[in-house]
C-alpha cells in the first residue's frame, strides 16, 4: 500500500542524489520532496541520513504541473478540451460559473494513494464542490474508511458517498471538498487538487495503520 509506494519514491530521490554527486559539487545538489511524503518517510525512517541534507520541500501546487487535465461535459461526459497545467491557476469558482462541466485530472501522483484520477464538479443543487474518485482498496476496509470520513468531513448528514464496485474491485468515493480542513472559496483549482491529495493521503495512511 502506501508504505511500498513511498519506499519506491524515496529510492528515486536517493538515486537522483547519487547521480548528482557524480557530476557536481555537494553544495549544488538538491532534490525536492512534498510535505506529505516527507513526513511519512520520516515517521517510518525511510530517508537515509546521507541524503537528508540535500532535501528541500516542494511547493504543494507544483505536484500536478505535469498532469493530464480535461474539461468535460457533465451530461455527455465527453471531453470539451484538454487543458494545459496553467489552467490549474484558475479559481475553483470557475466550476460555479460553468456548472455544465467537470474537471478530470490524471497524474502519476495518484498512484501513491491508490487512485487513478480525480474529478471535481459543482453540485447543481447545493453548490458544493464535489470530488469523485475510485479508491483501489479492498472491501474489508469499509468500517475504517467510513469512520475516518465521518471524522474528517465537517458537516451533518450525507457527508459522503462510498460504494464498493465488485466488478472493478474499488470504492467509488464522492465527497464535498467544502467540508474538508483548509477549504477556501478563494482557492485555485490547483490548490483544490493539492488539498484533495492531502485528504486521500491521510485516508490511505489511516487504513494502513489499522
C-alpha positions, 0 to 999 in steps of 0.5 A: 500500500502506501508504505511500498509506494513511498519506499519506491519514491524515496529510492528515486530521490536517493538515486537522483542524489547519487547521480548528482554527486557524480557530476557536481559539487555537494553544495549544488545538489538538491532534490525536492520532496512534498510535505506529505511524503516527507513526513511519512518517510520520516515517521517510518525512517525511510530517508537515509541520513546521507541524503537528508541534507540535500532535501528541500520541500516542494511547493504543494501546487507544483505536484500536478504541473505535469498532469493530464487535465480535461474539461468535460461535459457533465451530461455527455461526459465527453471531453470539451478540451484538454487543458494545459497545467496553467489552467490549474491557476484558475479559481475553483469558482470557475466550476460555479460559473460553468456548472455544465462541466467537470474537471478530470485530472490524471497524474502519476501522483495518484498512484501513491494513494491508490487512485487513478484520477480525480474529478471535481464538479459543482453540485447543481443543487447545493453548490458544493464542490464535489470530488469523485474518485475510485479508491483501489482498496479492498472491501474489508476496509469499509468500517475504517474508511467510513469512520475516518470520513465521518471524522474528517468531513465537517458537516451533518448528514450525507457527508459522503458517498462510498460504494464498493464496485465488485466488478472493478474491485474499488470504492467509488468515493464522492465527497464535498471538498467544502467540508474538508480542513483548509477549504477556501472559496478563494482557492485555485483549482490547483490548490483544490487538487493539492488539498484533495491529495492531502485528504486521500493521503491521510485516508490511505495512511489511516487504513494502513495503520489499522 
